[in-house]
Structures are given as structure tokens and as C-alpha cells.
């Protein structure tokens, strides 16, 4: 069983912790969005490669180059794909190997997203606890002010 520790913070420390956790949550949210964008990009590439494999040589294909722009291309080779490596190096790779790499990347991104999601949820729970503590401090301050009011 995990032993829980109780930490007592003053008002300034509590507010500072709240702000720190808020920044952590923003960072995690940005990373989760980046992962979602990468997953979407990988899914598009996977879908396109699957479509390409069913196409015949010399067949025309519309290719989305982004921003709603399509260009018509003539298929010359549907067995290999050009892969860019760091340093602007371009190599040919068998499409089946590329698809296997895409599946591996998808799994890695899903695992990474799961880890960030857990961290996000943990931080959100802690933020709720901090918010409750701040509210209790404010109530205590109001009661103390009411008790010291002289009529």
C-alpha cells in the first residue's frame, strides 16, 4: 500500500504550486495536440500508401499537397516510396517496409499519448485539490475577518 504524505503550504506556496501545475498542464496539452497532429499525418500517409498499392502503373492520381490543393500525377512506381532523412537525404524504400514503419510509429505515438494523458489527468486532479485548498483558505480568511469586525 502506498503511504500518503500530507504537506502543509501557506497561501503564497499554494498559489505558486497552482501556477506551476497550470503551466505543466498547458505544456502537456500542447504535447498531446502535437501527438494528435502527428497521428493524423501518419494516418494520411498510411491511407495514401494503401491507395497507391491498388493503383496501376501509368494511372492518374490526384494528390493533396495541402491547403486544399490537389495536383494530378501519373503513377510511375507503386512499389517503393521516397523517404527523406535528416540532411535532405532521400532514399527509396519498399512500400511494405514503409507501412510497417508507420504501424510502429502509430503504436509508439499511442503509448506516448497514453503516458501524457495519464500525466494530464494526475495534474488535473492535483489542480482540483489545490483549488479546494485555496477556497478553504479564502473561507477561513472571510470567517477570521468577520470575527474581528467590531460593530
Secondary structure as GFF3:
##gff-version 3
##sequence-region A 1 151
A	DSSP	alpha_helix	11	54	.	.	.	ID=ss1
A	DSSP	beta_strand	60	66	.	.	.	ID=ss2
A	DSSP	beta_strand	69	74	.	.	.	ID=ss3
A	DSSP	beta_strand	80	85	.	.	.	ID=ss4
A	DSSP	beta_strand	89	94	.	.	.	ID=ss5
A	DSSP	alpha_helix	95	147	.	.	.	ID=ss6
###
